[in-house]
Amino acid sequence: MLSLAKLMFPSELLDHFSLVHITETPTDVVFHLEERDVLQNPLPGHKYDKNGFYESARINDFPLRDRRVTLNVKRRRWIDRTTGKSVGNTYELTAKGTRHSKEFAEFLKKIFGSVPDQCQES
């Protein structure tokens, strides 16, 4: 399954997230991904405990066999025992102002001249 996932998803996604399961309906395919257990850039001298996950982000991606594709991405959360604050990694997985993957938004922009459902900036 990993070799198929490598063909479908951006490498950045699979570098930091694991595919944990897939949900299918007649109209949708949802890929559920969870962040790997690696805190990037921890502060020197600080101790961290895993503390579950942040709320999932839903990202629209290229359709697959006439089904909508959604990536349900869960980022890991840690507690910094030194400060008591919740911390986590950040990623730029979507095109700015959208819920679309960068590649899918770029494709839509080429086809339609803009990205449908793009948030309007004030």
Secondary structure, DSSP 8 states (H G I E B T S, - for coil): -HHHHHHHS-HHHHHHEEEEEEEE-SSEEEEEEEE-S--SS--TT--EEEEEE---EEEEEEEETTEEEEEEEE-EEEEETTT--EE------B-TTSSBBHHHHHHHHHHHSS-TT-----
